[in-house]
């Protein structure tokens, strides 16, 4: 409850600063619309916003699910195979050196303007933090437990599934929490480069028509979506850990 109260208080503070800035500077509405105008736009265009938000949310959820599965499998493969660590890890690091904006046009060219170019963009952004967090957690497994399991004749596969993976699940959860925040970035970048639906597309359309209030409305919907997604992933991880401990 304390977290929700702090979040509400922070939101109210941001809105107050926003409104005071509009009052004191006298800035034009097409540059910085007041909060009340944005709230009116959210309500008046709620059907339009929900339609495009649904598309963006679908891209995010599919990308998040694929990234979680691929990151989980990849981290296990890296721990299990020294050759994979030697060959694949440098490739993972190199993939993060390429700006995501540079990849978006290429993915749109290859995969088209539909959902999959945006899903792939979200997947690329979240794959590394999920894999890296889970891999680091797997490598930090208790050496005494592993040594005892080997003395007792446990195979590498049984050590992985019964010792390493259960102990590393908090690291995997940390990667998922980061992924929940990063996934919307990939989806929106993909929509900016080429799309006919989604909040990113709606923001570009509103910008071209000088509808700044609609831009802010789409941005607020995206921010709320990201916060709720992060909270949902955190709650899901906590529930899974509680059931596992019981």
Secondary structure, 3 states (H helix, E strand, C coil): CHHHHHHHHHHHHHHHHHHHHHHHHCCCCCCCCCHHHHHHHHHHCHHHHHHHHHHHHHHHHHHHHHHHHHHHHHHHHHHHCHHHHHHHHHHHHHHHHCCHHHHHHHHHHHHCCCHHHHHHHHHHHHHHHHHHHHHHHHHCCCHHHHHHHHHCCCCHHHHHHHHHHHHHHHHHHHHHHHHHHHHHHHHHHHHHHCCCCCHHHHHHHHHHCCCHHHHHHHHHHHHHHHHHHHHHHHHHHHHHHHHHHC
